[in-house]
C-alpha cells in the first residue's frame, strides 16, 4: 500500500471494530491475507491516508489488541455489552470516539473484512465530508448489471423494465456497498447514531478491491487475489532465512547406485547471497533435511545453516531471540507445509511460485522465479535494492 509523503493533515479519526469472536470464520480478524493479519491491513491503510489523524481499534480480544498496537493503532477495550453478535458497528464506533478528548470533524469506520483498501480512496471519501460536499460517504462498487427481485408474480426487474434492455453504456450506474469504509460527519453521527444521514455519497473503488470476507470461501478468494490486488511493497528486512529443498533446489534429487543423493542449484543464487552478505544482511538456511548436501551448499555460500531440524518454527524463534532480531523485520522463504510455522513467525513470509497452496495463502510476497531457478537471487536482489535505495536517500 502506498505511503504518502509530506505533512500529515489529519482531521479524521478512524475506528476499526475487531471482535475476537466470529462464527463464520473463527479468528477472522487475525486471518492472514497476503501474509498480513486483516486487522493489520486495515490499520496500515488508515495510517497511510493523509487525512487520518488517529486510528482506534475497538476490541475485546487480547491477541488482536497486541497486533493492533504493534501496527501503530491505539486500542480501545470494548465492553462485554458491545461485544456480542447483535452489537452494531455504530455502537463500537460511538464508544471509541467517546474516549477522545474531543470529537473529530469526521469519523471513519473501517471493517477488517475488506482486505483491499487504497488510502487514496479513503482520502477522497474523507475530503468529501471535510469540504462539506457530503455528510456520509461509503465505499461502493459501480455496477451496471441487470438485477431482479422476487415478487408475487415471479421476479421483476430492479431499476429497469423487463421489456427494454438498454446497452451498458446507456444505463445509469447503481452502487453496491463493499463494506470497506464509511466516512461520517461526526456531529451527524452523534445526532443520528447511524452511519447514513444527510447528504449521502458513494465513493467508487476498483472491482478488485470490492471483496468482503464473510466465509472461508471468501477468505480463499481474497488470498488468491492478494498478489494481484496488493501494491508491491519494498522488501525492507534485517535478515533473510530460507528453507533448502524447493527454494535453493527445484525439489528434485538424483540418486546414484550407492544411494547418494545429488541436487541441482543455481549459480546466480550463489551470487545473490554473496551480494546480500556484502550489503551486511545476515542469511540463514534452515531445513528439516538431514542430507549432508545441505551443509555442503551452505559452506559453499559461506552462510550459517541449521538442518536436520524437526521443529523449524521453534528453532527459528530461538535463533531470532538469540540474535536479537525483530521477527517483523525478517524474511522467511519457504515452499511446503513444514514452513508454515516459520512463515507465521516473521513479518515477511515469502513463497516460491508453485509452493503448496497453504504456503501461497500465508505469503506476503510470492516470487516470480522458481526454487532452484533464481528464487534465492530474486529475494536477495529485492532486499539489497531496498537497502541501497534507502542509504542513498539518507
C-alpha positions as CSV (number, residue, x, y, z in Angstrom):
1,X,0.0,0.0,0.0
2,X,1.2,3.5,-0.9
3,X,2.5,5.7,1.9
4,X,2.0,9.4,1.5
5,X,4.9,11.8,2.0
6,X,4.8,15.3,3.4
7,X,2.8,16.9,6.1
8,X,0.1,14.9,7.8
9,X,-3.1,16.9,7.7
10,X,-5.4,14.5,9.5
11,X,-8.7,15.9,10.6
12,X,-10.4,12.5,10.8
13,X,-10.3,9.6,13.3
14,X,-10.6,6.1,12.1
15,X,-12.3,3.4,14.2
16,X,-11.8,-0.3,13.3
17,X,-14.1,-2.7,15.2
18,X,-12.4,-6.0,15.6
19,X,-14.1,-8.5,17.9
20,X,-12.4,-11.7,18.8
21,X,-15.4,-13.9,18.1
22,X,-16.6,-14.8,14.6
23,X,-19.0,-17.6,13.8
24,X,-18.4,-17.7,10.1
25,X,-14.6,-17.7,10.2
26,X,-13.2,-18.2,13.7
27,X,-10.4,-15.8,14.4
28,X,-11.3,-13.9,11.2
29,X,-9.8,-10.5,12.1
30,X,-6.4,-12.1,12.6
31,X,-6.6,-14.3,9.5
32,X,-3.8,-13.5,7.1
33,X,-4.3,-12.2,3.5
34,X,-1.1,-11.6,1.6
35,X,0.8,-12.8,4.7
36,X,-0.6,-10.0,6.9
37,X,-3.4,-10.2,9.5
38,X,-6.6,-8.5,8.4
39,X,-6.6,-6.1,11.3
40,X,-3.1,-5.0,10.4
41,X,-4.0,-4.5,6.8
42,X,-6.8,-2.2,7.9
43,X,-4.6,-0.2,10.2
44,X,-1.8,0.2,7.7
45,X,-4.3,1.5,5.1
46,X,-5.8,4.0,7.6
47,X,-2.4,5.3,8.7
48,X,-1.3,5.8,5.1
49,X,-4.2,8.2,4.5
50,X,-3.0,11.8,4.9
51,X,-6.4,12.9,6.2
52,X,-6.5,10.4,9.1
53,X,-5.1,11.7,12.4
54,X,-5.6,8.7,14.7
55,X,-6.5,5.1,14.3
56,X,-8.5,3.3,17.1
57,X,-9.1,-0.4,17.2
58,X,-12.1,-1.4,19.3
59,X,-11.7,-5.0,20.5
60,X,-12.5,-7.5,23.3
61,X,-9.6,-9.8,22.3
62,X,-6.1,-9.6,23.8
63,X,-4.3,-11.0,20.8
64,X,-6.0,-8.6,18.4
65,X,-5.1,-5.8,20.8
66,X,-1.4,-6.8,20.8
67,X,-1.3,-7.0,17.0
68,X,-3.1,-3.6,16.6
69,X,-0.7,-1.8,18.9
70,X,2.3,-3.3,17.0
71,X,0.8,-1.9,13.8
72,X,0.5,1.6,15.2
73,X,-3.1,1.8,16.4
74,X,-4.5,2.9,19.8
75,X,-6.6,0.2,21.4
76,X,-10.0,0.8,22.9
77,X,-11.2,-2.0,25.1
78,X,-14.7,-2.9,24.1
79,X,-17.1,-3.8,27.0
80,X,-19.0,-7.1,27.0
81,X,-22.3,-5.4,26.3
82,X,-20.9,-4.2,22.9
83,X,-19.1,-7.4,22.0
84,X,-21.9,-9.8,21.2
85,X,-23.2,-10.9,17.8
86,X,-26.1,-8.4,18.0
87,X,-24.0,-5.3,18.8
88,X,-23.9,-2.9,15.9
89,X,-20.7,-1.5,14.4
90,X,-22.0,2.0,15.2
91,X,-22.1,1.2,18.9
92,X,-18.4,0.3,18.8
93,X,-17.6,3.5,16.9
94,X,-19.6,5.7,19.2
95,X,-18.0,4.1,22.3
96,X,-14.5,4.5,20.8
97,X,-14.8,8.2,19.9
98,X,-16.2,8.9,23.3
99,X,-12.7,8.1,24.7
100,X,-11.2,11.0,22.8
101,X,-10.7,14.5,24.4
102,X,-13.0,16.0,21.7
103,X,-14.8,14.6,18.7
104,X,-13.1,14.8,15.3
105,X,-14.6,16.6,12.3
106,X,-15.0,13.3,10.5
107,X,-15.3,9.7,11.8
108,X,-14.3,6.8,9.7
109,X,-15.5,3.2,10.2
110,X,-13.2,0.6,8.5
111,X,-14.1,-3.0,8.5
112,X,-11.3,-5.6,8.7
113,X,-13.3,-7.9,6.5
114,X,-12.4,-5.8,3.4
115,X,-8.7,-6.6,2.9
116,X,-8.1,-4.4,-0.1
117,X,-8.3,-0.7,0.8
118,X,-6.5,2.0,-1.1
119,X,-5.5,5.0,1.1
120,X,-6.2,7.3,-1.8
121,X,-9.8,6.2,-2.0
122,X,-10.1,6.7,1.8
123,X,-8.6,10.2,1.4
124,X,-11.1,11.1,-1.4
125,X,-14.1,10.0,0.7
126,X,-12.9,11.8,3.8
127,X,-12.3,15.0,1.8
128,X,-15.8,15.0,0.6
129,X,-17.0,15.1,4.2
130,X,-14.5,17.7,5.3
131,X,-15.2,20.1,2.5
132,X,-19.0,19.9,3.0
133,X,-19.8,18.0,-0.2
134,X,-21.4,15.1,1.7
135,X,-22.4,14.2,5.2
136,X,-21.9,10.4,4.8
137,X,-19.8,8.6,2.2
138,X,-19.4,4.8,1.7
139,X,-17.1,2.6,-0.3
140,X,-19.0,1.4,-3.3
141,X,-18.6,-0.7,-6.5
142,X,-20.2,0.9,-9.5
143,X,-22.4,-1.7,-11.2
144,X,-24.3,-1.9,-14.5
145,X,-25.7,-5.4,-14.1
146,X,-29.4,-6.1,-14.5
147,X,-30.8,-7.0,-11.1
148,X,-34.0,-8.9,-10.3
149,X,-36.1,-9.2,-7.2
150,X,-38.6,-11.9,-6.2
151,X,-42.2,-10.7,-6.3
152,X,-45.7,-12.3,-6.1
153,X,-45.8,-13.0,-9.8
154,X,-42.2,-14.1,-10.2
155,X,-39.1,-12.0,-10.5
156,X,-39.2,-8.4,-11.7
157,X,-36.5,-6.0,-12.8
158,X,-35.0,-3.7,-10.3
159,X,-34.4,-0.3,-11.8
160,X,-35.1,-1.5,-15.3
161,X,-38.0,-2.7,-17.4
162,X,-38.2,-6.3,-18.4
163,X,-39.3,-5.2,-21.9
164,X,-36.4,-2.9,-22.6
165,X,-32.7,-3.8,-22.3
166,X,-30.5,-0.8,-23.0
167,X,-26.8,-1.1,-23.7
168,X,-24.4,-1.0,-20.7
169,X,-23.2,2.5,-21.8
170,X,-26.7,3.7,-22.0
171,X,-27.7,2.7,-18.4
172,X,-27.2,4.9,-15.4
173,X,-24.9,3.0,-12.9
174,X,-26.1,1.9,-9.5
175,X,-23.8,1.2,-6.5
176,X,-23.1,-1.8,-4.2
177,X,-21.7,-1.2,-0.8
178,X,-18.4,-3.0,-0.5
179,X,-18.3,-2.7,3.4
180,X,-14.7,-1.5,3.3
181,X,-15.2,2.0,4.8
182,X,-17.8,4.6,5.8
183,X,-17.0,8.3,6.5
184,X,-19.4,10.4,8.6
185,X,-19.6,13.9,9.8
186,X,-19.1,13.3,13.5
187,X,-21.8,15.8,14.6
188,X,-24.3,14.0,12.4
189,X,-23.2,10.6,13.6
190,X,-23.7,11.7,17.2
191,X,-27.1,13.1,16.4
192,X,-28.5,10.2,14.4
193,X,-26.5,7.2,15.9
194,X,-26.3,5.7,12.4
195,X,-23.8,5.8,9.5
196,X,-26.2,7.1,6.9
197,X,-27.7,10.6,7.3
198,X,-27.9,13.9,5.5
199,X,-26.3,14.1,2.0
200,X,-25.1,10.6,1.3
201,X,-22.5,9.9,-1.4
202,X,-20.8,6.8,-2.9
203,X,-17.0,6.6,-3.2
204,X,-16.2,4.3,-6.1
205,X,-13.5,1.7,-5.6
206,X,-11.9,-0.7,-8.1
207,X,-13.7,-4.0,-8.7
208,X,-10.6,-6.0,-7.4
209,X,-10.9,-4.1,-4.1
210,X,-14.6,-4.9,-3.6
211,X,-14.0,-8.1,-1.7
212,X,-15.7,-8.8,1.7
213,X,-14.8,-11.8,3.8
214,X,-17.8,-13.5,5.5
215,X,-16.9,-17.1,4.8
216,X,-13.9,-19.5,4.3
217,X,-14.6,-19.3,0.6
218,X,-14.4,-15.5,0.7
219,X,-11.1,-15.8,2.6
220,X,-9.7,-18.2,-0.1
221,X,-10.7,-15.8,-2.8
222,X,-9.0,-12.8,-1.1
223,X,-5.8,-14.8,-0.6
224,X,-5.8,-15.8,-4.2
225,X,-6.4,-12.2,-5.3
226,X,-3.8,-10.6,-3.0
227,X,-0.8,-11.0,-5.3
228,X,-2.8,-9.1,-8.0
229,X,-4.6,-6.5,-5.8
230,X,-1.8,-5.5,-3.4
231,X,0.6,-2.9,-4.5
232,X,4.3,-4.1,-4.4
233,X,6.0,-3.2,-1.1
234,X,9.7,-2.7,-0.6
235,X,11.3,-5.8,1.0
236,X,12.6,-3.9,4.0
237,X,14.2,-6.5,6.3
238,X,17.2,-7.0,8.5
239,X,17.8,-10.7,7.9
240,X,16.8,-13.5,5.4
241,X,16.1,-17.1,6.3
242,X,15.3,-19.8,3.7
243,X,14.3,-23.4,3.5
244,X,16.6,-25.5,1.4
245,X,14.7,-28.1,-0.7
246,X,12.3,-26.4,-3.1
247,X,13.9,-23.0,-2.5
248,X,17.6,-23.5,-3.3
249,X,16.7,-26.5,-5.3
250,X,13.8,-27.5,-7.6
251,X,12.7,-30.0,-5.0
252,X,14.0,-32.9,-7.0
253,X,17.0,-35.2,-6.3
254,X,19.2,-37.5,-8.2
255,X,20.0,-40.9,-6.7
256,X,23.2,-42.8,-7.6
257,X,23.8,-46.6,-7.4
258,X,25.3,-46.2,-4.0
259,X,22.2,-44.3,-2.7
260,X,24.0,-40.9,-2.7
261,X,21.6,-38.0,-3.4
262,X,22.5,-35.1,-5.6
263,X,20.6,-31.8,-6.1
264,X,20.8,-29.0,-8.7
265,X,21.3,-25.4,-7.5
266,X,21.6,-22.1,-9.3
267,X,24.9,-20.3,-9.6
268,X,23.0,-17.0,-9.8
269,X,21.6,-17.8,-6.4
270,X,25.1,-18.0,-5.1
271,X,25.9,-14.6,-6.5
272,X,22.8,-13.2,-4.9
273,X,23.7,-14.5,-1.5
274,X,27.3,-13.1,-1.9
275,X,26.0,-9.7,-2.8
276,X,23.5,-9.7,0.1
277,X,26.2,-10.6,2.6
278,X,28.4,-7.8,1.2
279,X,25.5,-5.4,1.9
280,X,25.6,-6.6,5.5
281,X,22.3,-8.6,5.6
282,X,22.6,-11.9,7.5
283,X,21.4,-15.0,5.7
284,X,20.5,-18.4,7.3
285,X,19.5,-21.8,5.8
286,X,17.0,-23.7,7.9
287,X,16.0,-27.2,6.8
288,X,14.5,-30.4,8.1
289,X,16.7,-32.3,5.5
290,X,19.4,-34.4,7.1
291,X,21.4,-35.0,3.9
292,X,24.9,-33.5,4.1
293,X,24.4,-31.7,0.8
294,X,22.5,-29.0,2.7
295,X,25.6,-28.2,4.9
296,X,27.9,-28.5,1.9
297,X,25.9,-25.9,0.0
298,X,25.8,-23.6,3.0
299,X,29.6,-23.9,3.3
300,X,30.0,-23.1,-0.3
301,X,27.8,-20.0,0.1
302,X,29.6,-19.1,3.4
303,X,26.4,-18.8,5.4
304,X,25.2,-20.5,8.6
305,X,22.9,-23.5,8.4
306,X,20.7,-25.4,10.8
307,X,19.5,-28.7,9.2
308,X,18.1,-32.0,10.3
309,X,15.6,-29.8,12.4
310,X,12.3,-31.4,13.4
311,X,10.6,-28.3,14.7
312,X,11.7,-25.5,12.4
313,X,9.5,-22.8,14.0
314,X,10.9,-23.4,17.4
315,X,14.4,-23.3,16.2
316,X,13.8,-20.2,14.2
317,X,12.2,-18.5,17.2
318,X,15.2,-19.3,19.3
319,X,17.6,-18.1,16.6
320,X,15.8,-14.8,16.3
321,X,15.7,-14.4,20.0
322,X,19.4,-15.2,20.5
323,X,20.4,-12.9,17.6
324,X,18.2,-10.1,18.8
325,X,16.3,-9.8,15.5
326,X,12.8,-8.3,15.4
327,X,10.7,-11.0,13.7
328,X,8.7,-8.3,12.0
329,X,11.9,-7.3,10.1
330,X,12.9,-10.8,9.0
331,X,12.0,-12.6,5.7
332,X,11.5,-16.3,5.5
333,X,11.3,-18.1,2.2
334,X,9.5,-21.5,2.0
335,X,7.6,-23.8,-0.2
336,X,5.8,-26.5,1.7
337,X,3.6,-27.1,4.8
338,X,6.5,-27.6,7.2
339,X,7.4,-24.0,6.5
340,X,4.1,-22.6,7.7
341,X,5.2,-22.2,11.4
342,X,8.2,-20.2,10.3
343,X,6.1,-18.1,7.8
344,X,3.8,-17.2,10.7
345,X,6.6,-16.0,12.9
346,X,8.1,-13.4,10.6
347,X,6.9,-10.1,9.2
348,X,7.8,-11.1,5.6
349,X,6.6,-14.6,4.8
350,X,7.8,-15.3,1.2
351,X,6.8,-18.2,-1.1
352,X,8.3,-19.5,-4.3
353,X,5.8,-20.0,-7.2
354,X,4.4,-23.5,-7.3
355,X,4.5,-23.7,-3.5
356,X,1.9,-25.6,-1.6
357,X,-1.5,-23.7,-1.6
358,X,-1.3,-23.2,2.1
359,X,2.1,-21.6,1.8
360,X,0.9,-19.4,-1.1
361,X,-2.0,-18.3,1.1
362,X,0.3,-17.4,4.0
363,X,2.8,-15.5,1.9
364,X,3.1,-11.7,1.9
365,X,5.2,-12.0,-1.3
366,X,5.2,-14.7,-4.0
367,X,8.4,-14.7,-6.0
368,X,8.4,-14.9,-9.8
369,X,11.5,-17.2,-10.1
370,X,11.2,-20.9,-9.1
371,X,13.1,-22.8,-6.5
372,X,16.5,-23.8,-7.9
373,X,16.0,-21.4,-10.7
374,X,16.7,-18.0,-9.3
375,X,14.3,-17.7,-6.4
376,X,17.0,-17.0,-3.9
377,X,18.7,-14.5,-6.2
378,X,15.3,-12.7,-6.6
379,X,14.7,-12.3,-2.9
380,X,18.3,-11.2,-2.3
381,X,18.1,-8.6,-5.0
382,X,14.8,-7.3,-3.6
383,X,16.3,-6.9,-0.2
384,X,19.6,-5.4,-1.4
385,X,17.9,-3.0,-3.8
386,X,15.8,-1.5,-1.0
387,X,18.7,-1.2,1.4
388,X,20.8,0.6,-1.3
389,X,18.0,3.0,-2.2
390,X,17.3,3.7,1.5
391,X,21.0,4.5,2.1
392,X,21.1,6.8,-0.9
393,X,18.2,8.8,0.4
394,X,19.9,9.4,3.8
